[in-house]
C-alpha cells in the first residue's frame, strides 16, 4: 500500500511538497535554538589511555613564571650578544592582513633549537667565591658504577602514589643517600643528597616541609623558573626520565659509588618517560661526581635529546636571574647564582616580547581582552599542546586569586586579561577545525578549553576533599563530574570543553560516559558571568569510582561503578563565595587580537592565511554557540559593527542537530553581498547570489540565499559518526560550515550531526504547531478524517527532514526503523523515505489508529531513539 500511495499522483504530490517546503523555508527574521538531553546507548568499554596533554602539564603559576623569566633572559641574552640591539623586537615587521596581525620575527623573538653537544665530554664546576668557574673537556665515562639503587620500593619516596593512580613506582621517585662527608654547595654544607629519577640531585635546606621537598625533588617538568626558585639542585640532565622496574632491569638503572673523597651517581641507560609515544624515545647514560673539596663534574657517555633538558646548578630560592651558558665553551669567569644551559630540539618563542611587538604598531591597545598566538613553525610551548596564560583576574568566586601580573602595563596594555598560545597552525592542527584529533577534542573545543581557563576550573567544594570536582592538574573538571554542556542534544550528547563527561546513570550502580566534547555547561556559564546562579541545575559527581581516575581526559563509552553525589550551585557558592561581579554587571562582549608569528625573512603562505581565517571565524561562531549566545567574542583587529556569528539549524524544527541529506537553515548577517536568490530547478545549484556554503569543504546544494538566511541541504556524504583511536565509534559528529561570497571566505562555524535527527515541518514555519501534512489519498490538508469513506483507517503523508541519508534514496523505505506516536501512542508507519521530486525532503505515511477523536493531537517522529520536535495534527 505504501508505495502506491507515495507515487499514485507524483506530479501533484511533488507540486504540493514543493509549495509546502518553499513556504516553510521562507527567510525568517530570527530563529530560536534549543538544547535538550536524554540518555542514549553506548558500547561500554574500559578506559584506555587517551591523553589530551602530557601528565606533566604546567600550572598557570609556572607558565607565568617561565614566560616572564624567559622574557628577561632573552633581553639579557641579546643585549650581551649584539652591542647595537638594546630592545628585543625592535625591528619586527608587523603587517595586518584581513584582520590578522602577521609578525615577522627580527631574530630576537624566536630562539633556535639548541641540540645536546656534551656527549663524550665532562663539565667541571669549581668553587670560586660565591659561585663557580666552569671548564669543559673530553673525558672517559667511569664504568665502575658501584651499587644499584631501587627507586620503586621504600625507603625510596614515590610522592605521587596513590594520589595519581597512573603513576607507577620509579616514575617521579627519589632516594636519599648519605655522602659520607660534608659537601659545600654555594657556601652551604650538606651531608646527604636526594637522587631523583629525573636526572638531578637536590639538597634539603632547613625549614622545608616534606610536601615541598618531595614534590620539588621529583619535579618532572624541567624549567628555568623551577631551577631558579626551587630547591638547591645539581642537574646533570634534568628531564622526565623513567626508572620504573620494567626499565631498570640488569645493568640498567641508577647507581651510587662512594669513595673517601668523592661520590659518583650514575643514570645508566635510563629512558625518557613516554609521555609522547614515538617521540620520547631517548636513552641516557650520564653521571655526576661530587668531590669532597666542593668540585662537581658532569660526565656524558650518551644522552639522546628528544625534546628538552636542563643542565646546570642552582643554590635554590634565588632572586638572581640564571646565567645562560654554552657548557661546551663556558668561558673563564666565575659565575654566582643559578647557571644553566637549556637544550631543546625545538625553537623557543619570547611570548611577552611578541605581545610587546604587536602593541608597538597597534595604538588601540586597550580594546583587546585577549591575544591569540599562532605560528607557522614548531616551537616549544613548555608544558603541553596549547595553553592559556593568565595575566589578570579581578573576579571573586572563581577559586582563582585576584591578581595582576603586569600592574604597570609593561606588555603594552592594562586591559589584557590573558594570552592563548595555540601552537603551529599548520602542523599541530588538521585542515578543518572540527576534526577530532586530540583525544575526544577538535581544534574549536581546544580553543574553548584554553579560553575557558580565564574563568574555569578552579573552584573548591565544601567537603573534606575541597578539590573533589577537579581533575587533571586541578585546573580541569574531574573525569567523574557530570558536565553536560548546553550544546548537548538528544542526538549528539556533549560535555564541557573543560573536561569531565556527560554520564548516563544506568540505575544499577554503574554509569556510562556518552559524550564527545563541545561547549560549556551551565555551571561554566555561571562562573563566566553569563548566567545567574538560579539557572544552574544540580549536577552530580561519581564518588568511590571503580575504573578510571579523576585526572583522566574525557572519553566516551566508558562504564564505571560508584556512588552518585549531588553537586549544587549553593555548595559552590558556599565554598567559593558568590561570583563578583555578578551576571548583571559581568562583561558579555569580548575582543581578541589574533597574531600569526612567522620566522625572520619569511612570509606566510596563502594556505596558512586561509586556515587562520577559517579557524578564527569558526571560533567566533563556536564561542557564541558554546555560551548559548549569551556572550560574543570578536577576533578582528578592526572595529566590528556587524556580527560574524552564524548558526545552522534544522529548517523544519530549528533544533541545532542535523543529519546528512537533511534540509538546514543558516542564519547570520551579510551572508551575501546584498542579493537574494532562490533555486528554480533541480538538481539544486551550489551557488546562489554569488554565495557558496561548504560543509567539511564540500559544496552544499542551496535552496535559497539572502543576506540573513541561507537554506541548504547537508551533503549526503557528510560523516555523522566519530571514530576515535581509543574508543568505539560515537553516533554523532561535528562539521565545519563555511560561507564564501564571490569566492572569499566571509563566515565560518560548526554544527552537530547525527545519523538521524528527525524534524517535522510545520505550517507556521516555527517548528511548533500544525504539522505540514496531507491526506495521502485526497492530497488535501487538515483537518483530516480519521477514516476513509470505506471505513478503513486513513493515511496522512507527514513531511519531515533529518531521517538520514538512506531515507533520501530514490527507492529507500526505512519505515521499519522509524517510529511515530500520536498523543504518545505508537502508530503504524506504512512508508518512511524520500518524498518524490524534492531534494532532502522526507515523507512518512502514517496510518491513523482507530478511535482517534476529532480535535488536535500531538505527533512525534523518532529514529534511533532520537525524537523530533512535537507538532500537531487536526482531525474532524
N, C-alpha and C positions, 0 to 999 in steps of 0.2 A: 504493500500500500504506500509506503513512504516515498519510493522513487517515483510512482505515478503522480503523487501529489506535488512532488518537487518540480516535475517537468511537464505537467499537463498543459500549461499555457506559458511557456518560457518567455515569450515576448512581453506578456502582460506582467508576469512575475518580475522580470528584470526591470521593467519600467517603474513599477511600484517601489521596488527596492531602491532603485536609483533616486527616486524622489524622496523617499524616506531618509536615505543616508545623506543626500545633499542638504536636506533641511537640518538634520541633526548635526551636520558638520559646518553649518554656517558660522563664521567667525563670532566668537563671544568676547565681550569686553574683559572678562576675568574668568578664572576657574578656581575651584577650591580643591585642595589636596588633603586627603585624609590618611591617617595611619591606623592600622589595626594589627592585632597579633592573635595568634592561635597556635595550638600545638600542631606539629607536623611530624611525619615519620622520618626516621633516620636509621641508617645501619650502624649499630653500636660497634665501637672499635676502641681498642686500648690506645692509650696515649703513646705516640711515637715521640720524635724529638724535633719538631719544627721550632726553630728559634728565629724570632724576628730580629733579634740583636744578640750579640755575644753576651754570655753571662757575666762578662767583665765590664759592663756598662759603667760609665762615669756618672756621678751625681751632678746635679745642677751646680752645686758649690764648686766641685772640682773642675767642671768645664769652664766656669767663670774665672777661677784662679789661673788655670792654664792659659786661657786666652789673654788675660792681662799680662801674665808673666812673659809669654812669647812675644807679645807686642813690645814690651820693654827691652827684651833681649835682642829682638830684631832691630830696633832702633840703635841699640848699643853696637850691635854687630856691624851695621852699615856705616855708622859714624867712624868706627875704627878701621873699616876696610877701604872706605873711599873718602879721602880728605874733603872733596868738594860736596859730598852729599850729607846734609845735616838733618833732613826730614825724609823719612820713608814715605813713598808715594807721591813725592813732589812732581814727578814727571809722568804720572799715569795719564793715559789718553782716555777720555770719557766721551762716549758717543751715545746719544739716545736714538733708538731705532724702534718705532712703533710702540711707544710707552714702556720700552725696556731700556735699562741703563747697561750699556756694554762698556766694561772697564778693561783696557788693555794694560797689563802689568808693565811697569817700567824697570823690572828687575829687582824691586825691593819688596813687593808684596808676596811673591812666591819664591820659596826657598827650594832648591833642587834636592833630589834624593842624596843620601849620604850612606853609601854601602859600607859594610863592615870590612875593614882592611887590617885587622890586627892578628889574623891567623899566622902562626909561626913566630909570633913576637911576644915580648914581655914589656910591660909598662911598670916602672918603679916610681913610687911616691915616697920621697924622703922628707922627714920633718924639717921645717925651716921656719923658726919663729912661730907665728900663729897659723902657719899654713904648711904648704908642701912645695918642693921642687919636683919636677917630673922629667924622667928620662924614658926613652923608648928604644928598644934594641932587639935584635934577633936572639932567641934563646930556645933551648930544647925544653920539651914538656917532661915533667918529672913523673916517671911511670911507677914510682914507689908510692902507691896511693894510701896505704895504711888500712884503717878499719872502716868497714862499710857501715853506714848508718841506715836505720829503718825509720822512715818518716810516716809509716802507716799505723804504727801502734805506739802506745804510751811507753816512755814518757814524752814522745813527740806530741805536739799540740796541733790538732786539726780544728780550729775555732769555728769553722762554718758548718760543722756537723753537730747536731742534726738539723740546725735551723734551715739549711738549704739542702733538701733531700738529694738533689742531683750531684752534690759534691761528694767525692769518694775519698777515703783516706789516702794521704800522699799528695793530693791535689790541694794546693794552698795550705801547706803544713810547715812546721819548723821544729827544730830540736835544739835545746840549749846545751852548750858544751863549755866546760871549764878550759881555760887556756893553759893553766899551769904557771903563769907568770902575769905580772901587771903590764898591761899594754896601754901606751899613751896615744890617745886619738884626739887630735885638735886640743891638746892640753888637758884632757880628762883621762884619768886612769880607769881601765876596766879589766876585770879578771875573767869574764866569760863572754861568749858570743851566742847569738841565736842564728842558726844556719837555716835559711829559708829554701824551700823547694824552688823558689822563683829567682834563683841566681844572685842572691845577695846575703850579706850579713848585717845584723843590726845589734846595737848596744842598748841597754836599758838604763836611762838616767833615773835618778831618784824622783819620786813623786808621780811616775807614770803608772796609770792603772793597768790591771790585767787586760781589760777590754781594749784599751787603746793600743797597748803593746802587741797583743795577739793579732788584731786586725791589721795594724800597720806593718808588722813583720811579714805577714803573708800577702800583702798587697800585690795583686797580680796586674794592676793597671799602671805600669811604669809611667811616670810623668815628671816633668821638671818641677812642678809645684810641690809634689809629694817629696821629691828629693830635697828640695829646699826646706820645707816646713815640717817634714815628718821626723822620724826617729834618726839618731845618728846612724849612718849607713855606709857600708862599703859594698859597692855594686860592680863586680867584675862583668856581669851580664844580666841585667835586671830585665826580665821578660816573664811572661806566663809560661812556666815550664811544667812538665808532667812527671812527678815522682811516685805515681801510683804503683802498686805492686806489680801490675802487668807490664810496666815499663822499666822496671829496675831489676830484672832477672840477671843472674850470673854476675858478670863483672860490670854490668851497667848499674849506675846508682850514684849516691853521694857518699863521699869518703872523708875521713879525717886522719891525719898523721901528726903526732906530737913529737917534738924533739926539745931539747933543753933550751934552745934559743929561738925556736920558731914553731908555728902551727900551720899545716898545709891542709886546705879544704879543696876538694875536687868534685866537680859535677862531671861525671864520666858517662858520655853518651846519653844525656838526658834530652828527650824530645820536647818540642813545642806541645803545649796543651792544645788539642784540636778544636778550638773554638770555631774555626772556619775550615772544615774538611777540604782537603785538596790544596789548601794554602798554607796552613800551619803544619808544615812537614819537615821543619828543620831538626837536625840532631846536633847536639852541642857538647864539646869537650874542652873544659877550661878549668883553671884553678887559681886560688888566691893564697898567698903566703903572708902571714903576719909575723914579723920579726920582733924579738924582744926589745930591740932598740927603737921600735916605732916605725920602721920601714914597712911598706906594703908593696907587694909585687903581684900583678895580674899576668898570667901566662895562658896563651891560647894555642891549642892544637888545631881545633876546627870548630868554628861557630857558623852555622848556616842561617844567616838572617833572612827571614821571610816577611817581616813587617817592620817592627820597631824594636829597639833595645836601648837601654841607657847604661853607660859605663861611667863610673865616677865615684866621688866621695862627698859626704856632707856631714857637718857637725850636728845637724838636726836643729829644728826650730830656729832657723836662721832668718835674719832680716836682710842679709846681703843677697844681691842678685847672684845666681850661679854664673860662673865663668864658663863660657862655651869654648871648647878646645878641639884641636886636632891631635889626638893622642898618639898618632904615628909621627907627628912632628910638633911636640908640645911647646917648644921654646925653652928658654933658660931661666926665666924669672920665677920667684916664689909666688904662690897664689894662696890667698886666705879665703875662707868661706867655701861654699859648695863649688865643686868643679866637675864638669861633665862633658861627655860627647854624646850627642843624640844621633843614633844610627837609624836610618829609615830607608825602606825600598821605595817610598813614595815621596812626592813633594809635600811641602807644608805651606799653608796659607796664613798670613797675618790677618786674622779676621777683623780686628779693630782698625788696622791701617786701611783695609779695604773700605770699611764704612766711612772713615775719615776722607778717603779719596772721593767717594761718592758725594758726600756733603760739600766738598770743596767746590763742586761745579753745580750744585743744586741749592740755591739760596732759600728756597721754600722748605727749609729743613724741618720745621716744626709742624708739618702736616702729616708726617708718617708715623704710624703707631708701631710698625714692624718693618724689618728688612729681610727679604728672602734672597739667599745667595745660591746661585747655581754656578758651576764651572763647565768648561768643555774638555777638561782633563782630570785625571785622577789625582787625588791628594789625600793626605792623612787627616781624617776627622777627629782622631784622638780617642774615640770611645764608642763607635757604633756606625750604623748605616747613615743616620742623619740625627740632628739634634736641635732642640730649641734652647737658646741661651737667654736666660732671664737677666734683664738689666735693672728692672724696677718692678716693685709691687706696692701699691697703696691701698689694697683691698684687704680687709679683715674678714675672717670667717671661712677662709680657704684652707687653713692649715699651713699656709706659707708665711714666712716672716715678712713684715713690712720693711722694705729696704730700698736704697738707691745706690747702685754700683758705680754710677757716674754722676755724682751730685753737681758737678760744675760743667757738665756737658762737654767733656773733653772729646768725645767722639763726634760732636757736631750738633747734637740735639738733646734737649732735656725732656722731650716728649717720647722718644723712642723707648718702647717697653721691652723689646727683645728682638733677637735675630734667629731666623730659621736657616740653619746650614744644611743645604739639601743635596750636596754632592754633585757628581758628574752627570749632567742631564743626558749625555749621550750613552755612556756605558753602564751607569747604575740603574737606569730606568728603561722599561720597554717603550715601544713607539706609542702605544695607547695608554693613557693614564688609568684605565680601568682593568688592565690585565693584572691578574693576581700572581705575584711573583715572589713575595717575601712573606713566608708563612701564609696566612689567610688574607694578607693585605695586598691592595693595589696602591699605586702612587698617591691617589687622592686621599685614601684612608691614612696613609703615612703622613701626608701633609696635615690631615685632620688631627692626628695624634700630636705632631710637633706643635701645631698652633694651639691645640687644646692644653698643652703644658703651661701656657700662660696662666691658666686658672686651675688646672687639674694635674694629677690626682694625688693630693697630699693630706686629705682630711683624716682626722682622728675619729675613733669610735669609743663610746662610753662603756668600756669594759676593761678587764684586766689586760687584755691584748688590745691596746689602743690602735694598733695598726692592722686590725683584723680585715678591713676592707681593701688593704693594699697588697699588691703582688710584686711584680718584677721591680727590683731596685727601690721598692717602696715609693715609686712615683707613677705607678700604673695600677689599674684595678686588679684585684685578686682574680685568679683564674676561676675561683668558685663563686664570685659575685655575679648575680643576675643583672646584666647591664643592657637590657634590650633597648635599642635606640628608637627614636621617633621615626626613623626611615623604615622600620620593620613593618612588614605586612604579612598577611596570612600566606601569601605565595612566596615571599622572599624574606625570611627571618634575618635580622641584622642585630649585631651588638655594637657597643660603643667603640669608637676609634681608640679610646684609652684602655682597651682590652677588657678583661672579663669575658663572659659568654652570655648568650641567651639560653637559659636552661629550661628544659621540659621536665616537670615533676611527673614521674611515672607512677606515682601513688603507691609504690611498694618499697619505699626507702632508697630508691635509686633515681638518678637524674641524668638526662642526656642533653648534651650541647647540640643545638640545632641551627646555629647561625654562622654566617660569614660576618665580616667586619665592615661597617658603614655607619657614619653619622655619630650623633651624640644622644645620650639618654636624657630624660627629663631632669634627673639629678645633675648631670653635667650642665644642662642649660640653666638650672638654678645657680650653680656655682659660677657660671659665666655671666650672671646678672641679667638673664633673659626671661626668667620665669619667677613668679612668687613661690614661696615655699608651699603654699596651698595647692599648687598644681603639680606637686611631686608625689606620685603614688608610692605606696610601700613597695619595696622590692625584697629580696632575700639573699642570704649567703649560705652556702652549704658548709656546715661545720663537721668536724670529725670525719673528714672525707677520706674514703679509701680509693686511691687511684689518683695520680697526678700530684702536682704541687702548686701552691698558690702563686709561685713565680712563673709558672708555665705561660707561654703566649697562647692566645685563643686558638681553639681547634674544634671544628665541628665533628659530630658523630662519635663523641666520647661519652661513655657511661660511667658514672661513679656512684658510690653509695655514701650516705651521710645523713645528717640531720638538717632540716630546713629552719633557719633562724631569720626572723623578720628583721628588716632594716628600714627604719622610719626616718623621715626628714627631721622630726623633732629630736631624734637621737643625734643626728648630725649637728644640729644647731646647739644642742646641749654640750657637745664635746668641743665644738669649734667656735661657738658664738654665731649670731646671725650675720649674714653677709652685709657688709657695709662698704660702699654704697649699695642700697637695695635695688630691686628691679626698677623702681620708679626713677632713679637718678643714674643708674649704671649706663655707660655708653653702649650703644647698639650698632653704631656705624664705625667701621674701622678702615684704615688705609695702609697698604703695604707697598714699598718700592721693591721691585724685582731687579736684581743685579745679575748679570752674566759676566763672570770674570774669565778672561782669556789670557793666554801667555803673551809675553813680550814679543812684539813684532808679528803677531798673528791677528787674523780676523775670523769671526765665527762664520760658519757656512750657512747658506740659506736653509738647509735642512735643520740645523741646530736652532736657528731663529724661529722657524715654523714650529718646532717641537716645544720650545719655551712658550710661544704664544698659545699653542693648544693646551698646554698644562695650566698656564696661569688663568686663561679664560674658563677652562673647565673647573678650576678650583673656585672661582668666584661663584659659579652656579652651585657647586657642591657645598660650599660653606653655607650659602643661603638655605639650601635644602636640608643640610645637617642641623641647622638651627631652627627648623620649622618656619623659615622666613621671618624670624624674629630679629635677625641681625644681618648685616651686609658687610662685605669686605671687598674694597676696590684695590686692584693691583696695578693701576695706571699711574704713570708719572704726571700726566696732565690732569687737571681738574675734570672730573667726570660728572656730567649732569644727567646722562641717560644710563639707566641700569643695563648692564650686560648680562644679567641673570636670565637664564632660560629654564623652563620646566616642561618635561614631557609627561603626558598622562594618557590614559585610555580616552579615545574620542567618544566612547559610549558612556562610561561611568565616571570619568575624571579621576579615577584612582591611579596611583603612581606606578604600579607594577604592570608591565607589558609582557607580551609574548610574541615570538616570531610569527610573522604574517598578519599580525593584528593591526587594526587601524588606530592611529595615535594622533594626538593634537599637541603641538608645541607652542608654548606661549612665551612672549618676550616683547622687546621693544626694538624698533628699527631692524626687523628681520629681513626686510627687502629694502631696496633703495628708495622706496616710496610707492612702487606699483603693486597692484593686486591682480592676481590671475588665477583662474580655475582650470582644471583639466577638462578637456572636451571630448576625449576619446580614450579608449583602452587599446593596448596596454598603456598604463599611466606613464607620463613623462618623468624624468628625474630632474628637470629644471623647469621652474615656473618663475616668472617675474625676475629673471636673472639670478635666482637663488637655488642652491642645491642643499640637501641635507644628507650628511654622511653618517651612517651607523657603523661603528667599528671600521671606518674607512670605506664602506660600501655605499654607493648612492642609493637613496631610498626613493621608491615611487611616490610621487606627490599628487594629492587631490586638489590642493588649494594653497596659495601663498599670499600673505598680506603682511604689512609691517608689524602687526601684533600677533598673528597666528599662522601657523603652517600645519596643514593636515597631511599625514603621510602614512605609508604602510611600512611597518618594521620589516626589513628584508627577511625573506624566508630562511636564509642560511645563517642568521644571527644565532650564535650559541646561547642556549638557555640553561645549560648546566655548567658547573665549575668542577674541573678536575684538579685536585691538589696532590702534591707528591707524597704527603704524609697522611692522607685521609681518603676514604671512599668519596666518590663524587657527591656533590651537593646539587639538589634540583632547583637551582636558581643561579643567576649570574648578574653581572653589571656591565653595561655597554656605554661606550663613548658616543656622544652625539655632537656633530659639528655643523655649523651653518656657514656656507660660503656664498657671498654676494659678488657676482661678477668675477668669480674665481678667487676672491680674497677671503680668508678666514675672519669672520667677524664675531662669532659666538661659539661657545662650546659648553658642554655639560655632560651629565650622565643620567642613567635611569636603570632601574632594576628590572630584570626579566625572569620569567618562569616558563617552563614548558607549556603551561596553560594558565591564563589569568582571565577567566570568563567575565564578560561585561555586557550588560543588556542596554541596547539603545532605548532611549525614551523620547516620547513625542515633544516634550518641552525642552529638550537638549540640555538638561541639568544633571542627568544620571539618576534622577529620582522621579517618581510619579508614573504615569501611564506608560507601559512598555510599548515599544514600536513593534506591532504585531498585526497580522492579517488573518482573516478566516481563510484556511488553506484550501477551501473548495470554492468560495464565492469571491475571494480576493477583496473583501470589504473589511473596513476597520471596525473597532469596537463601537458599541458594546457587542459582545459575541453571544451567540446562542450556545447553551451547554450541550445541546444535542442537534443532530441533523434532522431533516424532515422525516427520514425513515426511522427515527428513534435511536440510531446508533450514536455513540459519543462523537462530538465534534472534534475537529483538529484545528489548532491555531499554529500559524507559522510565526515564530518568535525570532527577531533579528538581533544578532549579537556580534561580538568580536572577541578575539583572545582565546579561542578554544585550542589553538596550537596549529603548527604547520600542517600536520596531517589532516586537520579539519578544513583546510582550504584546497586540498587536492580535488581535481575535477571529479573523480569517481569515489572519493572517500566518504565513508559513513562511520562515524565514531560514536554512534548512539549507545553502544554497549558500555562506554566509559563515561558517559555524560549523565548527570542526574539533574532532575528538575523537581522542585517542590512547589506546591500551591498551598498557602497557609500552613507550611511546614509538613505537608503530606506528600510523600513521593508519588509521582505520576509517571505514566508511560511516555517514553521518548521514542517516537517512531523513526525519526531521522535527525541526525546532527552532523552537519558538514558545511560544504561550500554553498552559499547562495548563488544560484546560477546567474552569470552575467555581470557580476560585480566583484572587484578586487578586494580581498581581505574580509569580506562580509560573511558571517556565519548565519545559517538558518537552522532552527531547531523546530521540528514538527512535534507539538505537544498534544497528546490525547487528553482531552478534558475528562476528569473522572466523573462517574455518576454521583448524583447527589449534591452537586455544586449549586448553591442558591444564587439568585440574582444579587447584584451588588458588586462591590470592589473586593478583590482578593490579591494577596501578595504572592509574587512569583520570584524564585531564586534559582539560578543555574549553578551547578558545581561540576568541576572536573579535577581529578587527582586530589580530591578533598579540599579544593580551593573554591570558595564561594564567590559569586558575582555580587554586584550591587543588588539591592532589593528594589523591585519595580512592582507595578500593579497591573491587573487586567480587570476590565469591567464586563460583567455578564448581564444579559437582560432576562 
